[in-house]
């Protein structure tokens, strides 16, 4: 049986970022996994968490689904704090300090990960000549992909992203697309 860890990286900012999309997508992933008879654990970084329990969840999981909004072209501060605190405490649990030519090869986890992001930016912001000038979501999150690789996780699926969710939210279409993504890549 596949074991799924869902990390909701949303950090609430009243009247600005309430977290509806990320909560909806985290719930969809949870429901999908349960419908596939998978074991599921979850973490919401905006609530208190126990570092040792989080390390055990990471070791336990076959697949980590990281659901995050994008704040200033990065993850929210509480998700970054989660990564810093949990991963640093995970020395010899989720990674070793391999150095020299083996730097980056000390990851102890054997699972996979999937990244799902929500953006205020419209998709056209990634076109050449626009703000992101042809860069992709994965370019923006190279640091996160490499951080997850560093602890031994490999990418299980293309990054899923929803754009323009503040000014032009389209919950129904985005939800349908995410459900299709889950059906394609999160299978028992």
N, C-alpha and C positions, 0 to 999 in steps of 0.2 A: 504494500500500500504506500502510495506517495505521501510525503509529509511536507506541508506547505506552511511557510511563515509569511504572513502579510504584515508589512510595516507601513503604517499610515504616517507619512512625514509632515502632515499639515500642522501648521501652527496658527492658532486662531488670533485674528485681529478684529475686534468688534467693529461692525458697520463697514468693514473693508474686505476681509477675507474670512468668511464664516466657515468655509470648508465643505460646502455641500457636494461639490463634484468629487473631491477626494474621499469623502465619507461614502458617497454612492458607489464609487469604483472599488473601494476597499470592501464594501458589503457585497458587491457583485462577485468579486474574486472569492470571498468567503463562501457565498452561496454556491458558486460554480464548483469549488473544490469539494464541498460537502455533497453536492449532487453527483460528483464523480467518485464518491466513497473514499475521499482522501482525508487524512488527518490534517487538522488546521489549528494553528496558533496565530495570535495576532498581537501587535503592539501599536499603540497610538502614542507617538512621541510627545504630544502636548499634555499627556498625563504622566504622573510619576512612574518610573520603571526601575527595576532592580537589575543592576549591571550583571550580576552573576546569572540571574535567570535569563537575561537576554543572550548571554554567551551560550548557555545550554540550548536555547531555542535555535541559535545559529548552527550549532553542532548537530542538532536533531534534524534540521530541515534538509530535504532533498531539493527544494526550490524556495527561494526567497523572492517574494513580489514586493518591490519597493514602489509605493505610490506616493508621489510628491507633487506639490505645486512648485512653481518656479517663482522665486522672489529675487529680483535683481540679478537674473541670469545665474542663479544658484539655488540650492535647496534652502529651506527655512533654517533659521539659526538653531532651533531645537533639534532638527534632524542632524545638522552638522555636529551639535553637541553630543547627540546619541552616538554618532559614528566615532567621534573623538574618544568619548568615555568608554564605550563598550569595546571598541577595537583595541585601544591602548591597553585596557585591562585584559585583553585576550591573548597577550603574549604567551606562547606555549600551549594555548588552547585552540586558537584559530589561525595562528601564524608563528613562525620562528623568525629569528633575526638573520636569515641568510644574507650574506654580504658578498662583495666582490662580484665575480662573474655570475654568481647564483642569486644576486639581489633580485627580489621580486618572485623568487621561486620557492619561498618558504611557506606558502599558504597551506594550511592543514585541512581546510574544508574541501569537501569533494562534491558539493552540490552545484546548483545552477541558480541564476537570478534572472528576473525580468524587471525592467524599469518602465514605469508608466508615469507620465508627466502631464500636468495641466498648466497652460500658459494664458496670461492676459494678452500677450503678443498675438497678432494675427499670423496665420501661416505665411502670408506674403512678406512678412518681415525677414524671412530666410532667403528670399530671392536675391540674385545679384543686383547690386545697386541700392538695396534696402539696408536696414540697420545691420542685419547679420551677414550681409554680402555673400550669400551663397553657402554659408556654413550650415551645418545640420544640428539637430538636437543632440546627436551623439558627439559632435564636435564640442558643443557647450559642456557636455557632461563627460568628457574624456577623463577628467580627474576622478569621477565617481566610478566609471567602468574600471579604471586601473586600480582604484582602491579595493573594489570587490574582487578583481583578479588577484590582487596582492594577498588576500586571505584565502584564496583557493577557489573562489566561485567562478564559473564560466557562464557566458551569456546564453540563455535558453531561447530567446525570442527577440525579434526586432523591437526596439523601443517603441512604445505606444505613446502618442501625444494627442492632446486636445488643445486647440488654439482659440484665442479670442473669447475666453469663457466669461469675462467680466462684462464687456460691452455687448457681445452677441452670443449669449449662452444658447447652446442647442443641446440640451440635456438628452432629449429623445434620440437624436441621431448619434451623438457621441456614446451614449449608453449602448445602443445597438452595435456600433463598431467595436466597442470594448468587449462586449459579449462574444462577438465573432472572433476577436483576437484571443480571448481566453479559450474558446472552443478549439482554436487552431493550435495553440501552444501549451496549454495547461491540460494535459491529458494523462489519465491514469495508466 
